[in-house]
Amino acid sequence: MLSLEGKVALITGFGQSEPEGWGIGSAIAVLFARQGAKIFGGNRTLASAELTKSRIEAEGGICDIMVGDVTDSASMKALVDACFSKYGKIDILVNNVGHSEPGCPATMPEDVWDKQMNVNVKAVYLSCRYVLPIMEKQETGGSIISIASIAGLRYIGKPQVGYSAAKAAILQFTKATAIIYASKGVRLNTVVPGLIATPYSNAMAKRYAPDWKLDEYLAMRNAQVPMGRMGDAWDVANSALFLASDEAKYITGQKIVVDGGITSSTGRPF
Ligand SMILES: NC(=O)c1ccc[n+]([C@@H]2O[C@H](COP(=O)([O-])OP(=O)(O)OC[C@H]3O[C@@H](n4cnc5c(N)ncnc54)[C@H](OP(=O)(O)O)[C@@H]3O)[C@@H](O)[C@H]2O)c1
């Protein structure tokens, strides 16, 4: 079950923003390698990609890394070309990069809005632009998984209008592209994390609640979840694994929400 033996997985946002703990991209990469995939990782900086590579190789997995900025077309083409020229195929693409900046339309400067669109949604377009022509020629097709956010489904308590709009766009981009490619053997789906405890969420605390102590901020996030706690990177990685695997071969254009119940609740006690 859920074997990725013989498959090649290209993953963007391969590192994690802080060395401690587990980022989502790093957990996905390690889990996919454990299931037998050969991993090709792209990241803005090589330093944080090295961490994930060393985790994979410590368990005997196979991993290459290179610089790949998801907002830069030439950089993404070079990343895809490098993976394809090494293995002659790409079975799985994971679009993991995402970044949130605070603001509503009146307070978010235009350049920040543009960067939010680029890093969150144009990034998915660019990687698909280069990977889809490869996958559609493969007899076994391919599986593309993009990491969205419940901020693309709901207002989640803080103004981050660029991030919310971009993550919602990923959901519709995925549905529309999934239909276009359904008859070509390429599946596209999203994993939609809720509040997940990662190095990224610690960094967010500094941006969104600079006056709070980190443990108070994390306790507040735990209390927002019907299950009483944030998820972790493995909760997201396990869903990505299912969507990447042949067990999900009849699933396309869908999302798996991994949120401990948040989006099924009004958030108010009665
Ligand atoms: N954590 C949560 O609570 C949560 C909730 C919902 C959704 N998500 C989503 O989950 C995804 C991953 O989160 P994560 O915890 O793995 O994040 P992360 O720890 O910030 O890791 C993402 C990696 O992406 C890299 N990166 C940033 N900008 C890049 C660019 N332009 N091109 C290439 N790489 C770039 C970073 O590189 P550097 O190391 O060089 O900075 C970092 O290593 C994101 O899409 C996020 O929006 C997270």
Ligand as a Chemical Component Dictionary entry (heavy atoms), coordinates in Angstrom:
data_LIG
# 
_chem_comp.id                   LIG 
_chem_comp.type                 NON-POLYMER 
_chem_comp.pdbx_formal_charge   0 
_chem_comp.three_letter_code    LIG 
# 
loop_
_chem_comp_atom.comp_id 
_chem_comp_atom.atom_id 
_chem_comp_atom.alt_atom_id 
_chem_comp_atom.type_symbol 
_chem_comp_atom.charge 
_chem_comp_atom.model_Cartn_x 
_chem_comp_atom.model_Cartn_y 
_chem_comp_atom.model_Cartn_z 
_chem_comp_atom.pdbx_ordinal 
LIG N1  N1  N 0  2.529  25.782 8.672  1  
LIG C1  C1  C 0  1.256  26.018 8.575  2  
LIG O1  O1  O 0  0.539  26.268 9.550  3  
LIG C2  C2  C 0  0.609  25.996 7.217  4  
LIG C3  C3  C 0  -0.788 26.046 7.158  5  
LIG C4  C4  C 0  -1.398 26.017 5.936  6  
LIG C5  C5  C 0  -0.652 25.929 4.790  7  
LIG N2  N2  N 1  0.701  25.892 4.856  8  
LIG C6  C6  C 0  1.428  25.810 3.595  9  
LIG O2  O2  O 0  2.311  24.732 3.631  10 
LIG C7  C7  C 0  3.374  24.961 2.731  11 
LIG C8  C8  C 0  4.736  24.666 3.309  12 
LIG O3  O3  O 0  4.930  25.084 4.578  13 
LIG P1  P1  P 0  6.325  24.740 5.257  14 
LIG O4  O4  O 0  6.057  24.650 6.697  15 
LIG O5  O5  O -1 7.020  23.614 4.584  16 
LIG O6  O6  O 0  7.103  26.111 4.932  17 
LIG P2  P2  P 0  8.624  26.502 5.170  18 
LIG O7  O7  O 0  9.177  25.857 6.393  19 
LIG O8  O8  O 0  8.632  27.976 5.087  20 
LIG O9  O9  O 0  9.365  25.831 3.960  21 
LIG C9  C9  C 0  9.221  26.213 2.686  22 
LIG C10 C10 C 0  10.556 26.248 1.959  23 
LIG O10 O10 O 0  10.229 26.984 0.799  24 
LIG C11 C11 C 0  11.355 27.735 0.476  25 
LIG N3  N3  N 0  10.985 28.881 -0.351 26 
LIG C12 C12 C 0  10.459 30.058 0.015  27 
LIG N4  N4  N 0  10.303 30.867 -1.053 28 
LIG C13 C13 C 0  10.758 30.158 -2.108 29 
LIG C14 C14 C 0  10.860 30.425 -3.491 30 
LIG N5  N5  N 0  10.488 31.608 -4.018 31 
LIG N6  N6  N 0  11.340 29.463 -4.308 32 
LIG C15 C15 C 0  11.746 28.268 -3.797 33 
LIG N7  N7  N 0  11.689 27.959 -2.502 34 
LIG C16 C16 C 0  11.190 28.895 -1.671 35 
LIG C17 C17 C 0  11.963 28.165 1.760  36 
LIG O11 O11 O 0  13.337 28.376 1.489  37 
LIG P3  P3  P 0  14.335 29.150 2.456  38 
LIG O12 O12 O 0  14.719 28.135 3.500  39 
LIG O13 O13 O 0  15.443 29.504 1.552  40 
LIG O14 O14 O 0  13.597 30.313 3.015  41 
LIG C18 C18 C 0  11.696 26.976 2.669  42 
LIG O15 O15 O 0  12.836 26.140 2.747  43 
LIG C19 C19 C 0  3.211  26.401 2.250  44 
LIG O16 O16 O 0  2.600  26.392 0.985  45 
LIG C20 C20 C 0  2.286  27.001 3.283  46 
LIG O17 O17 O 0  1.552  28.085 2.743  47 
LIG C21 C21 C 0  1.347  25.916 6.039  48 
# 
loop_
_chem_comp_bond.comp_id 
_chem_comp_bond.atom_id_1 
_chem_comp_bond.atom_id_2 
_chem_comp_bond.value_order 
_chem_comp_bond.pdbx_ordinal 
LIG N1  C1  SING 1  
LIG C1  O1  DOUB 2  
LIG C1  C2  SING 3  
LIG C2  C3  SING 4  
LIG C2  C21 DOUB 5  
LIG C3  C4  DOUB 6  
LIG C4  C5  SING 7  
LIG C5  N2  DOUB 8  
LIG N2  C6  SING 9  
LIG N2  C21 SING 10 
LIG C6  O2  SING 11 
LIG C6  C20 SING 12 
LIG O2  C7  SING 13 
LIG C7  C8  SING 14 
LIG C7  C19 SING 15 
LIG C8  O3  SING 16 
LIG O3  P1  SING 17 
LIG P1  O4  DOUB 18 
LIG P1  O5  SING 19 
LIG P1  O6  SING 20 
LIG O6  P2  SING 21 
LIG P2  O7  DOUB 22 
LIG P2  O8  SING 23 
LIG P2  O9  SING 24 
LIG O9  C9  SING 25 
LIG C9  C10 SING 26 
LIG C10 O10 SING 27 
LIG C10 C18 SING 28 
LIG O10 C11 SING 29 
LIG C11 N3  SING 30 
LIG C11 C17 SING 31 
LIG N3  C12 SING 32 
LIG N3  C16 SING 33 
LIG C12 N4  DOUB 34 
LIG N4  C13 SING 35 
LIG C13 C14 SING 36 
LIG C13 C16 DOUB 37 
LIG C14 N5  SING 38 
LIG C14 N6  DOUB 39 
LIG N6  C15 SING 40 
LIG C15 N7  DOUB 41 
LIG N7  C16 SING 42 
LIG C17 O11 SING 43 
LIG C17 C18 SING 44 
LIG O11 P3  SING 45 
LIG P3  O12 DOUB 46 
LIG P3  O13 SING 47 
LIG P3  O14 SING 48 
LIG C18 O15 SING 49 
LIG C19 O16 SING 50 
LIG C19 C20 SING 51 
LIG C20 O17 SING 52 
# 
